[in-house]
Amino acid sequence: MPIEKVAIGPTGPQLTKRPLHEIDLAKIGAHAPKGRVQDREYNQLALVEELLAHGKESIPYLISKLDDETKINGHVVDYWYEVHVGDVALIILSDFFTDSTWQSTTIPGVGWDEFLERGGNRNLTGEQVLRNYVAKHGRGAIKKRWQQIWETHKDQIWWDGKDRCYKLLEV
């Protein structure tokens, strides 16, 4: 389904977006091993473009999916044994708040390693770090922490089209 459809309204053609609740994260498709999900030179993910078309309204939607254990069939992330809808939501949120250098997050504490408490063990894969965190704290803890981050910063978040990521307004 395209990001936007043309509907004929009383004033002529109008663009409409598919409602967020109709976006199925299980249908994301394969994510390239390089780049963020929103980096078009590496990923051409229509689902991500749909989320971005909704602006920052997509953030609470993604947060609502963080505890979703639905297993996704098919390839999504290279070298991952299995992927769940909640994993995809977390990957997208992490990428949306990572700057264009891929090195820094735009909100302190939301980077994969810090958020999921990797510690000093560099021998763990990203999937193992996530699975360890979920085993110890549960997916609900991820959702709760992201909900707190959203509540704290939602009025300061804006989309930087040049860096293609969400950032906080500098005050």
Backbone as a ProteinNet text record, in pm:
[ID]
protein_1_A
[PRIMARY]
MPIEKVAIGPTGPQLTKRPLHEIDLAKIGAHAPKGRVQDREYNQLALVEELLAHGKESIPYLISKLDDETKINGHVVDYWYEVHVGDVALIILSDFFTDSTWQSTTIPGVGWDEFLERGGNRNLTGEQVLRNYVAKHGRGAIKKRWQQIWETHKDQIWWDGKDRCYKLLEV
[TERTIARY]
84.6	0	89.3	59.7	142.3	128.4	227	225.9	103.6	78.4	-32.8	-125.6	-253.7	-353	-417.9	-469.4	-540.5	-689.4	-752.5	-898.1	-956.7	-1073.8	-1138.9	-1232.1	-1198.9	-1279	-1355.6	-1427.5	-1507.5	-1422.4	-1294.5	-1207.9	-1113.5	-1133.9	-1048.1	-965.1	-857.5	-774.7	-707.3	-706.4	-641.7	-556.5	-441.4	-353.9	-392.2	-399.3	-429.6	-324.2	-297.6	-202.4	-279.5	-218.3	-276.4	-266.4	-372	-367.6	-256.1	-195.8	-87	-127.4	-249	-289.9	-297.4	-296.4	-298	-157.8	-54.7	83.2	127.5	162.3	201.6	354	415.8	561.7	619.5	538.9	586.3	615.5	569.4	588.8	699.5	792.6	899.4	988.9	1015.6	1109	1251	1345.7	1486	1549.4	1616.8	1689.8	1835.8	1895.6	2035.6	2126.9	2238.6	2329.9	2402.9	2397	2463.8	2358.8	2378.6	2288.8	2171.7	2101	1979.7	1861.8	1750.8	1635	1590.5	1612.7	1568.4	1672.1	1786.4	1889	1854.6	1801.9	1750.7	1858.1	1984.2	2088.9	2117.6	2073.6	2093.3	1962.7	1858.6	1728.5	1620.2	1541.1	1423.6	1303.6	1268.7	1164.3	1037.7	939.7	815.5	749.3	756.5	695.8	758.6	889.9	959.3	915.8	903.7	858.8	716.6	632.7	496.7	500.8	585.8	598.7	646.1	746.2	798.5	694.4	607.5	502.2	405.6	397.5	311.6	381.6	506.8	580	599.6	611.1	642.1	523.9	408.2	296.2	332.5	429.6	470.4	546.7	602.2	682.1	596.7	484.7	402.1	348.6	323.6	280.1	389.6	512.6	624.3	640.6	629	639.3	531.5	412.3	302.9	332.8	423.8	457.6	579.2	644.2	768.8	753.6	634.4	615.1	546.5	537.9	472.3	566.7	528.7	610	584.1	500.5	469.4	598.5	622.2	742.6	721.8	825.2	819.8	887	815	871.6	941	1050.1	1124.9	1240.6	1327.8	1449.6	1419.9	1470.9	1456.5	1593.9	1669	1799.3	1904.2	2011.6	2118.6	2170	2190.5	2251.8	2165.5	2040.1	1951.9	1879.9	1875.2	1810.4	1659.5	1600.6	1458.2	1432.2	1322.8	1286.6	1138.9	1109.4	972.1	931.6	802.6	752.8	812.3	821.8	881.9	1027.5	1100.4	1239.8	1245.4	1156.6	1152	1118.9	1022.3	986.4	1106.6	1183	1300.2	1410.7	1432.7	1533.1	1497	1370.5	1327.9	1342.7	1297.3	1311.7	1458.5	1542.6	1686.1	1744	1708.4	1759.4	1703.6	1576.3	1516.1	1583.9	1643.7	1709.6	1862.1	1913.6	2058.1	2093	2198.4	2233.1	2294.3	2320.8	2366.3	2507.7	2582.1	2715.1	2703.7	2588.9	2558.6	2631.7	2692	2773	2705.4	2617	2559.2	2407.6	2347.5	2202.3	2165.2	2045.6	2000.7	1925.3	1901	1848.3	1942.2	1997.2	2089.5	2024.5	2100.3	2056.6	1976	1947.7	1865.1	1945.6	2077.2	2159.9	2145.9	2158.6	2137	2214.7	2344.8	2428.5	2396.1	2376.4	2346.7	2205.9	2109.1	1970.1	1952.7	2018.1	2002.2	2111.4	2188.4	2285.9	2386.5	2450.6	2550.5	2664.3	2707.8	2826.1	2950.8	3055.8	3181.9	3198.8	3100	3115.6	3092.3	3200	3192.6	3179	3179.2	3165.1	3019.4	2926	2784.6	2735.9	2650.6	2586.4	2475.5	2426	2314	2192.8	2169	2056.2	2075.9	2196.9	2222.4	2204.1	2246.9	2229.3	2079.9	1999.6	1855.3	1794.9	1828	1770.8	1807.8	1931.9	1973.6	1890.4	1868.8	1790.8	1646.9	1588.1	1449.6	1439.1	1537.3	1534.5	1542.1	1618.4	1638.5	1524.4	1476.5	1380.9	1243	1236.2	1110.8	1092	1009.3	981.5	904.9	827.3	751.6	842.1	960.9	1055.5	1105.3	1126.2	1167.6	1057.7	934.7	820.9	805.3	816.1	800	907.2	1032.6	1141.3	1121.7	1083.2	1061	941.1	838.1	722.1	764.6	852.1	902.4	984.6	1067.2	1147.3	1054.3	950.6	855.2	785.1	735.1	663.4	753.6	879.9	974.2	1006	1018.9	1072.3	976.2	853.2	766	745.2	744.3	723.5	849.4	963.3	1091.1	1142.4	1074.1	1122.1	1081.1	1176.7	1150.3	1231.1	1185.6	1251.8	1351.1	1476	1579.4	1589	1536	1533.6	1671.5	1766.9	1903	1971.6	1965.8	2028.3	1935.9	1811.2	1710.9	1702.9	1680.4	1659	1581.1	1523.8	1456.5	1561.3	1542.7	1632.9	1550	1620	1557.6	1587.6	1488.2	1510.9	1613.7	1704	1802.7	1741.6	1744.7	1685.7	1790.3
-118	0	124.6	223.4	343	424.7	509.4	594	685.2	744.2	836	791.2	815.3	787	919.7	925.8	1045.9	1019.3	1105.7	1099.3	1226.6	1214.2	1331.6	1389.3	1507.1	1575.2	1690.9	1766.8	1877.4	1986.2	1994.5	2096.9	2037.9	1912.3	1848.6	1738	1694.7	1584.7	1621.4	1524.1	1543.2	1421.2	1444.6	1334.7	1285.1	1152.7	1094	989.6	970	868.8	751.8	634.6	518.4	544.2	516.4	537.3	453.4	507.7	437.5	297.3	283.4	152.4	46.3	87.4	-8.3	-47.9	17.6	-14.4	-136.4	-242	-369.7	-381.4	-363.9	-368.3	-502.5	-607.7	-739.8	-743.4	-644	-640.2	-544	-516.2	-420.6	-465	-593.4	-640.8	-641.9	-672.1	-684.6	-547.1	-534	-413.2	-435.6	-342.5	-355.5	-356.8	-430.1	-435.3	-303.4	-212.8	-84	25.6	126.5	240.5	224.3	335.3	338.3	302.3	264.3	226.7	340.2	463.9	578.7	625.9	559.9	596.6	536.9	618.5	571.5	511.5	550.7	493.2	347.5	302.8	163.9	86.8	156.1	93.3	165.5	89.8	144.6	72.7	117.4	51.9	137.9	97.1	173	191.4	90.3	98.5	212.5	227.8	335.8	470.6	480	605.6	639.2	538.6	561.6	615.9	557.5	606.3	750.9	780.4	916.9	1015.5	970.3	1057.3	1101.5	1023.6	1059.1	1150.9	1184.2	1272.1	1207.1	1290.5	1235.1	1161	1162.6	1078.5	930.2	897.1	756.9	708	797.9	756.9	685.7	743.6	667.8	537.5	535.3	410.6	304.5	341.8	247	203.4	296.2	262.5	161.4	176.2	83.1	-59	-74.3	-205.7	-270.7	-202.3	-253	-383.7	-412.6	-537.3	-644.9	-622.9	-717.1	-833.2	-952.5	-1073.3	-1146.2	-1090.9	-1157.8	-1183.7	-1310.3	-1347.8	-1316.4	-1260.2	-1225.4	-1336.3	-1388.9	-1489.9	-1421.1	-1478.3	-1419.6	-1336.4	-1299.3	-1226.5	-1080.4	-1032.2	-891.6	-830.7	-891.6	-839.4	-948.9	-915.7	-1013.2	-1070.3	-1200.1	-1274.6	-1283.3	-1240.7	-1256.1	-1389.2	-1462	-1591.7	-1578.1	-1482	-1455.5	-1308.5	-1261	-1120.7	-1112.8	-1027.5	-1004.6	-862	-836.2	-702.4	-601	-635.9	-546.1	-513.3	-609.7	-586	-480.8	-495.3	-401.1	-261.2	-250.2	-119.8	-56.5	-136.6	-84.6	-44.1	-123.1	-88.9	44.1	59	182.1	301.8	288.3	398.8	434.8	333.9	359	432.8	388.7	452.8	593.3	613.6	746	849.6	804.7	896.1	881.3	833.2	825.7	925.8	1004.8	1108	1048.9	1133.9	1088.4	1030.9	1048.5	986.1	840.6	799.9	667.1	641.9	744.3	728.5	781.7	876.5	943.9	943.9	935.7	946.4	1092.1	1127.6	1265.5	1287	1179.1	1185.2	1099.3	1154.5	1074.5	946.1	836.2	710.5	619	658.3	573.2	487.8	499.8	414.5	268.4	180.8	36.8	-15.6	6.2	-51.1	5.5	135.9	197.9	161.5	173.7	146.3	1.9	-90.1	-233.6	-288.7	-199.2	-235.8	-340.7	-315.9	-408.8	-428.5	-322	-332	-338.6	-397.2	-400.9	-519.9	-606.9	-728.3	-699.7	-680.7	-651	-777	-894.3	-1019.7	-1054.8	-979.9	-1006.1	-936.7	-1004	-940.2	-848.5	-763.1	-676.6	-756.5	-868.1	-952.9	-1011.4	-1057.5	-1115	-1011.2	-888.4	-781	-761.5	-758	-742.4	-861.2	-982.4	-1101.5	-1107.8	-1071.7	-1070.4	-970.3	-852.4	-750.9	-798.1	-853.4	-901.2	-1014	-1104.1	-1214.4	-1161.3	-1057.2	-1001.9	-909.6	-823.2	-718.7	-731.8	-802.9	-814.9	-701.3	-727.9	-626.5	-507.6	-534.7	-426.7	-316.9	-353.8	-254.5	-163.6	-221.1	-141	-41	-89.7	-3.4	107.6	71.8	169.8	278.6	239.1	337	429.9	372.6	457.5	549.3	501.9	586.6	704.3	679.5	788.2	887.8	837	924.1	1011.7	949.9	1023.2	1131.2	1094.9	1192.2	1308.6	1280.3	1384.6	1479.5	1427.7	1506	1534	1484.9	1491	1631.8	1732.2	1868.7	1931.1	1866.1	1918.7	1844.6	1740.7	1656.7	1716.4	1720.3	1767.6	1683.6	1678.1	1601.3	1690.8	1649	1718.9	1651	1713.8	1655.7	1637.8	1722.2	1709.5	1585.1	1566.5	1451.6	1328.8	1347.2	1240.5	1167.8	1245.3	1186.1	1285.2	1232	1319.2	1372.8	1499.1	1566.1	1641.4	1686.1	1769.1	1915.2	1999.9	2144.1	2183.9	2269.7	2320.9	2438.7	2433.9	2541.4	2622.8
0	0	0	-82.7	-87.1	40.1	63.6	182.1	180	65.1	54	-58	-38.9	-141.5	-178.9	-296.3	-337.2	-320	-245.5	-228.4	-289.7	-344.3	-402.1	-297.2	-251.9	-151.6	-214.4	-132.9	-185	-251.6	-214.8	-273.4	-376.9	-417.2	-515.9	-454.2	-525	-474.7	-342.7	-249.2	-119.7	-89.7	-27.6	10.7	149.7	164.4	294.2	326.4	454.2	499.4	558.6	549.9	615.8	766.2	841.9	987.3	1052	1155.3	1224.7	1268	1321.2	1372.3	1262.6	1136.6	1025.7	979.9	1032.7	994.4	1074.1	1003.3	1064.5	1063.6	1179.7	1189.1	1146.1	1150.3	1107.9	957.7	886.2	740.9	699.6	789.8	760.8	646.5	633.8	532.2	587.2	501.5	543.8	564.4	676.8	713.9	675.9	604.6	563.6	686.2	679.7	794.5	818.8	724	738.7	737.7	818.9	820.5	914.5	930.6	1011.7	922.2	981.3	899.8	808.6	848.4	770.5	668.2	659.8	562.1	426.8	339.5	210.3	120.9	139.1	54.7	89.6	207.6	248.8	261.3	297.8	320.9	242.1	171.3	105.5	166.7	286.9	364.6	364.2	285.6	274.3	410.4	495.4	627.4	708.7	700.8	772.6	716.6	585.8	524.7	569.9	585	635.5	777.8	861	998.4	998.7	916.8	911.1	859.4	771.1	718	828	934.8	1048	1147.2	1121.6	1212.1	1347.5	1447.6	1580.2	1643.4	1577.7	1623	1615.3	1530	1516.8	1640	1717.6	1833.6	1938.6	1984.6	2080.4	2022.1	1889.9	1826.7	1840.2	1809.7	1823.7	1969	2060.9	2203.8	2241.1	2188.3	2219.5	2173.2	2078.3	2022.7	2089.2	2180.9	2239.4	2316.6	2366.1	2440.4	2355.7	2225.6	2135	2103.7	2147.6	2130.4	1999	1912.3	1786.3	1708.7	1677.6	1603.3	1455.4	1393.1	1252	1172.1	1075.3	986.8	871.2	827.8	717.8	769	677.6	712.4	742.6	857	892.8	922	1013.9	1055.3	1035.4	966.5	944	1076	1076.4	1186.9	1312.8	1306.9	1422.1	1410.4	1520.3	1523.3	1503.9	1572.5	1558	1584	1528.5	1544.1	1579.7	1677	1722.5	1685.3	1682.6	1653	1750.7	1878.5	1976.9	1945.4	1888.4	1848.9	1737.8	1640.6	1528.2	1578.8	1668.8	1724.9	1793.9	1868.4	1939	1841.4	1739	1637.7	1571.5	1533.7	1467.4	1560.9	1684.6	1780.3	1799.8	1817.2	1836	1716.2	1596.7	1475.5	1457.6	1486.3	1471.9	1562.2	1671.9	1765.7	1763	1651	1629.3	1519.9	1542	1444.3	1317.9	1221.1	1089.7	1090.7	1199.8	1209.9	1253.8	1299.7	1353.8	1486	1543.1	1663.7	1789.7	1774.9	1891.8	1885.4	2003	2010.8	2036	1997.7	2012.6	2144.4	2216.6	2352.7	2436.2	2543.3	2625.8	2677.1	2668.5	2726.5	2637.6	2512.5	2427.9	2329.5	2333.2	2247.5	2288	2192.8	2212.8	2333.5	2335.8	2441.8	2579.4	2586.4	2715.9	2763.1	2674.9	2711.2	2757	2686.3	2715.8	2807.4	2866.8	2970.4	2924.4	2809	2756.9	2856.1	2919.9	3004.4	2916.5	2966.2	2893.6	2800.9	2791.2	2711.3	2563	2489.1	2345.8	2260.9	2323.6	2249.5	2220.9	2280.7	2258.9	2132.4	2058.3	1942.9	1992.9	1904.4	1939.8	1982.7	1914.6	1951.9	2091.2	2122.4	2254.4	2365	2339.4	2437.4	2465	2358.7	2374.6	2447.7	2406.6	2470.4	2619.1	2653.8	2794.6	2874.9	2817	2886.5	2906.5	2801.5	2810.5	2913.2	2915.2	3012.7	3156	3175.2	3310.3	3354.1	3262.3	3300.5	3234.8	3122.3	3048.4	2949.2	2849.4	2747.3	2805.9	2909.4	2973.1	3026.7	3072.4	3123.6	3010.9	2893.3	2777.8	2744	2738.3	2706.5	2810.4	2936.7	3044.8	3036.5	3012.4	3003.2	2883.4	2768.4	2651.8	2674.1	2741.7	2771.4	2858.7	2957.1	3042.1	2961.4	2869.3	2782.7	2698.4	2641.9	2559.6	2641.4	2758.7	2842.4	2881.5	2906	2945	2829.5	2708.7	2596.9	2482	2486.2	2368.2	2312.7	2397.4	2349.6	2290.7	2309.4	2260.5	2137.7	2095	1985.1	1850.9	1759.5	1623.4	1524.9	1400.2	1294.7	1222.2	1216.3	1141.6	1004.8	902.6	768.8	708.4	746.3	693.9	750.6	881.7	947.3	949.5	907.9	905.7	1039.9	1144.7	1278.2	1363.2	1470.2	1567.3	1662.8	1698.2	1790.9	1894.2	1999.5	2100.4	2070.1	2088	2076	2179.7	2138.9	2234.9	2305	2436.7	2515.9	2585.4
[MASK]
+++++++++++++++++++++++++++++++++++++++++++++++++++++++++++++++++++++++++++++++++++++++++++++++++++++++++++++++++++++++++++++++++++++++++++++++++++++++++++++++++++++++++++

